[in-house]
């Protein structure tokens, strides 16, 4: 094998690198304790089951995370199918490689400042089998992030190839029409983020409907916010030229998030 022009002893490449054969989750680690751990662990279990992948014991992951220094850190837990040969065929066993990366956490400045977003030009491919999973195949998000930077926006609302709103580049999305809250249905594309699933399950906003809507319907929303395990909750101020009538975070969701962050 050659790496950057230099020959190195032949060793099989990780299938995560070769094929994106794996999945991951990203969480905050506070004084050695992963935030919302049960939800992140359930995500890892579900993805490994769907992808027919092995998974380390939760205690092994927690042991590594407990060794993070005091303070708040970002941990990325990556699960791959391990090393393999050239072909696509699955190995006979369900072994896996797992990695944990540690990154510095910076408290978001002015996290309640309404975001300026717009509809992305690029669209996500539809594939019901992978919909909802946070697999290692994130090239779409890499290019969407580049589009966001080029357009000098805080975020992009991303639609699928049929024009249905899915999510933002790095967050899930909730929108209010009248007294009711909605979030995009993720049957064909997108990631079921941990915070999204907790909001639906614990109902701090009341019952949230998962619906399929196109971008023009989103422009009729009165209030929109984004959620992400690391970035937290962020209100949207305008989508393209459309300025929302309420650019704050709902008090109920703000209070819920504060309690969740403490616990």
C-alpha positions in Angstrom: 0.0 0.0 0.0 1.2 3.5 -0.8 0.2 6.5 1.4 0.9 10.0 0.2 3.5 8.6 -2.3 5.3 6.5 0.3 5.2 2.7 0.5 4.1 1.2 3.8 3.6 -2.5 4.8 0.5 -4.0 3.4 -2.4 -3.8 5.8 -6.1 -3.9 5.1 -7.9 -0.6 5.1 -10.8 0.0 7.4 -14.1 -0.5 5.5 -15.2 2.8 7.0 -12.6 4.5 4.9 -13.1 2.3 1.9 -16.9 2.3 1.7 -18.2 4.5 4.4 -19.2 1.2 6.0 -20.3 2.4 9.5 -22.1 5.0 11.5 -21.4 7.5 14.3 -22.9 9.8 16.9 -21.6 13.0 18.3 -22.3 14.1 21.9 -21.1 16.5 24.6 -19.1 15.0 27.4 -19.4 17.0 30.7 -16.8 16.2 33.4 -16.5 12.7 31.9 -20.2 12.1 31.6 -21.8 11.9 28.1 -24.8 14.1 27.8 -28.1 12.3 26.9 -26.1 9.1 26.9 -29.2 6.7 26.8 -30.4 8.4 23.6 -27.0 8.2 21.9 -26.5 4.6 22.9 -29.9 3.7 21.5 -29.0 5.4 18.3 -25.8 3.4 18.0 -27.6 0.1 18.8 -30.3 0.8 16.2 -27.8 1.7 13.5 -25.7 -1.3 14.1 -28.7 -3.6 13.9 -29.9 -2.0 10.7 -26.4 -2.2 9.1 -25.7 -5.7 10.4 -22.7 -4.4 12.3 -21.0 -5.3 15.6 -21.0 -2.9 18.5 -18.7 -2.6 21.5 -20.2 -2.8 25.0 -21.6 0.4 26.4 -19.3 0.1 29.4 -16.2 0.1 27.0 -17.3 3.4 25.4 -18.2 4.9 28.8 -14.8 4.0 30.2 -13.1 5.9 27.4 -15.4 8.9 27.8 -14.8 9.0 31.5 -11.1 9.7 30.9 -11.9 13.0 29.2 -10.5 15.9 31.2 -12.9 17.9 33.4 -14.9 20.4 31.5 -17.1 20.2 28.4 -15.8 18.4 25.4 -17.2 17.1 22.1 -16.9 13.3 21.5 -17.5 11.6 18.2 -18.1 7.9 18.5 -17.5 6.0 15.2 -18.4 2.4 14.5 -17.1 0.7 11.4 -17.2 -2.9 10.1 -13.4 -3.1 10.6 -10.7 -4.0 8.2 -11.5 -5.9 5.1 -10.2 -6.7 1.6 -11.0 -5.1 -1.7 -14.5 -6.4 -2.3 -17.9 -5.2 -1.0 -18.8 -8.6 0.5 -19.5 -8.7 4.2 -17.1 -10.6 6.5 -18.4 -13.7 8.1 -18.3 -12.4 11.7 -19.9 -9.2 13.0 -16.7 -7.7 14.5 -16.2 -4.0 14.4 -13.7 -1.2 14.9 -14.6 1.7 17.1 -13.1 5.1 17.5 -13.7 8.0 19.8 -12.3 11.4 18.9 -12.1 14.3 21.4 -12.6 17.9 20.4 -12.6 21.2 22.3 -16.0 22.7 22.9 -16.6 26.4 22.4 -19.7 27.9 24.0 -21.8 29.3 21.1 -21.7 33.1 21.1 -25.2 34.7 21.1 -26.9 31.3 20.6 -30.3 33.1 20.8 -29.6 35.4 17.9 -32.0 34.5 15.1 -30.3 32.7 12.2 -30.4 33.8 8.6 -31.0 30.7 6.4 -32.1 29.9 2.9 -33.1 26.9 0.8 -30.1 24.9 -0.4 -29.6 24.5 -4.1 -28.2 21.0 -3.6 -30.7 18.3 -2.7 -30.4 15.0 -0.8 -30.9 11.7 -2.5 -33.8 9.6 -1.4 -33.1 6.1 0.1 -35.7 4.7 2.6 -33.3 2.0 3.8 -30.7 4.5 5.1 -33.2 7.3 6.0 -32.8 8.4 9.6 -29.4 6.7 10.1 -26.2 8.7 10.8 -24.0 6.7 8.5 -20.4 7.6 7.5 -21.6 8.5 4.0 -21.7 12.3 4.7 -20.4 13.6 1.4 -23.7 15.4 0.8 -23.3 17.3 4.0 -19.7 18.2 3.2 -20.8 19.8 -0.1 -23.8 21.4 1.5 -21.5 22.9 4.1 -19.4 24.4 1.3 -22.5 25.9 -0.3 -23.5 27.4 3.0 -20.1 29.0 3.4 -20.1 30.3 -0.2 -23.5 31.9 0.3 -22.5 33.4 3.7 -25.5 32.0 5.5 -25.9 30.7 9.1 -27.6 27.5 7.8 -29.3 25.9 4.8 -32.7 24.2 4.7 -32.1 21.1 2.7 -34.8 19.3 0.6 -34.7 15.9 -1.0 -34.7 15.2 -4.7 -38.5 15.5 -4.8 -38.4 18.9 -3.2 -39.6 17.9 0.3 -38.0 19.6 3.3 -35.7 17.2 5.2 -33.4 19.0 7.6 -30.6 21.6 7.8 -26.9 20.9 7.1 -26.2 20.0 10.7 -29.5 20.2 12.5 -33.1 19.1 12.5 -35.9 21.6 12.1 -39.2 22.4 13.8 -41.8 24.8 12.5 -44.9 26.3 14.0 -48.1 27.0 12.2 -50.8 28.6 14.4 -50.7 26.7 17.7 -49.2 23.4 16.4 -45.6 22.3 15.8 -44.4 20.2 12.9 -41.1 18.6 11.9 -40.2 17.0 8.5 -41.0 13.4 8.0 -37.7 11.5 7.5 -38.9 8.4 5.6 -36.8 8.9 2.5 -33.7 11.0 3.6 -32.2 12.8 6.6 -31.0 12.0 10.1 -33.1 11.3 13.1 -31.1 13.5 15.5 -31.0 12.7 19.2 -32.5 16.0 20.3 -35.2 15.7 17.6 -36.3 12.3 18.9 -36.3 13.5 22.5 -38.5 16.5 21.6 -41.0 14.2 19.9 -40.9 11.6 22.7 -40.9 13.9 25.7 -43.3 16.5 24.1 -42.1 19.8 25.7 -43.9 21.5 22.8 -46.9 19.2 23.1 -47.5 16.7 20.3 -45.4 17.3 17.3 -46.6 16.1 13.9 -44.1 14.6 11.4 -45.2 15.8 8.0 -44.0 15.9 4.4 -43.9 19.5 3.3 -42.2 21.4 0.4 -40.2 24.6 0.8 -43.0 26.9 -0.1 -45.0 25.6 2.8 -42.1 26.2 5.2 -42.1 29.9 4.1 -45.6 30.1 5.7 -44.4 29.1 9.1 -44.7 31.6 12.0 -41.8 30.3 14.0 -38.9 27.9 13.3 -36.0 26.6 15.3 -33.1 24.1 14.8 -31.8 21.5 17.2 -28.5 19.6 17.5 -26.8 17.7 20.3 -23.8 19.9 20.3 -25.1 23.2 18.9 -28.2 23.1 21.1 -31.4 25.0 20.1 -31.2 27.9 17.7 -34.1 30.2 16.5 -34.5 31.1 12.8 -35.1 34.7 11.9 -35.6 34.5 8.2 -35.6 32.0 5.4 -34.4 33.7 2.2 -36.4 36.9 2.0 -39.2 35.7 4.3 -38.9 37.1 7.8 -40.6 35.0 10.5 -43.2 36.7 12.7 -41.7 35.1 15.8 -37.9 34.9 16.0 -37.6 33.7 19.5 -37.2 30.2 21.0 -40.4 28.9 22.6 -40.2 29.3 26.4 -41.3 25.7 26.9 -38.5 24.3 24.8 -35.9 26.6 26.3 -36.8 25.5 29.8 -36.8 21.9 28.8 -33.4 22.2 27.3 -31.9 23.9 30.4 -33.2 21.0 32.6 -31.9 18.4 30.1 -28.5 20.1 30.0 -28.2 20.1 33.8 -29.2 16.4 34.0 
